[in-house]
């Protein structure tokens, strides 16, 4: 807990002293959950699970819950309107995808190996009478109405389905407490209401004084007030097919100086002395961006592995130096995923002037000739000044791509079939 407090990870606790005493006394099982609302988690999901992994590193046993049942209901938290219900097939697909990502974050073998559970296993077959008698009876309507996650929706409207979500999550905590001796639930600050409802459920069903605890983690914010984890192209996903390792690396390396030390503390497992060293470098040699490079490397290695990190660094260095020919076709695909592209017709003559106009790189043949003569056009990092130049096989990286740059920063990708 001292480490978590130093890193700025602790936001709320239901019983600070009791939880510290428990953690000092024994190896504890604790859990955090995620609903499969998409087929990938994004970096906004990371902090609670990384925090759970810190507990594992200190000898405690993490239980990772994927909400196969609650994902079919929808958490009202943070929403102004009802979530669109997913089909069982969609939820099942999303669960399978998210499980693979969670397996990269936790160690599942050994004495304190993580356990992966799906709440559909104990909720999916439950009948409505059991739900109402054994669980609904223990949570009062007035108690639920006082929760922010419910009260914030009363004006715009909330269905009975989403109204009962907090009871379903409370059932999860009780089930894990009863069957896995799980004593602690952690989650984002928006989960405080659900966590405390779980403690209320345990208290009602276990009136002999047995104790459980809850802890929340602060919402991650950026110093400039903009939302963390969002870019112009959207969310930063953990799935490499949605957000490539290069894009993932670039997100972290572009962290502002005002945010980088905080992110090193809450997201990485670097020791305090290393983080303090990097903090000093931000103050004295910010232009070297040592802290950002360390943050990007740690996060990319942890989520995507060493090979993907090396590839991301290689792409970054090639783009910075302009030495595009050093990249493979797969690396070109990653590095130039979002640049404008053009695919010539099969067998089309690739005279450079014609290509520049056809691909929308230069607005006219006259401008294309001027751009070439002025040295504004580069092919795979090398300037071309010959207006009669025609692309050859040597200009096609692995026969698939040609990268054309106009000026200093405008890249275009030519795709060869």
Buried (B, 14 or more C-beta within 10 A) or exposed (E): BEEBEEBEBBBBBBBBEBBBEBBEEEEBBBBBBBBBBBBBBBBBBBBBBBBBBBBBEBEBBBBBBBBBBBBBBBBBBEBEEBBEEBEEEBBBBBBEBBBEBBEEBBEEEEEBEBBBBBBBEBBEEBEEEEBEEEBBEBBEEEBBEEBEBBEBBEEEEBBEBBBBBBBBBBBBBBBBBEEBEBBBBBBBEBBBBBBBBBBBBBBBBBEEEEBBBBBBBBEBEBEEEEEBBBEEEEBBBBBBEBBBBBBBBBBBBEBEEEBBBBBBBBBBEBEEEEBEBBBEBBEEEEEEBBBBBBBBBBBBBBBBBEEBBBBBBBBBEBBEEBEBBBBBEEBBBBBBBEEEBBEBEEEEEBBBBBBBBBBEBBEEEEBBBBBBEEEBBBBBBEEBEEBEBEBEEEBBBEEBBBBBBBEEEEBBBBBBE
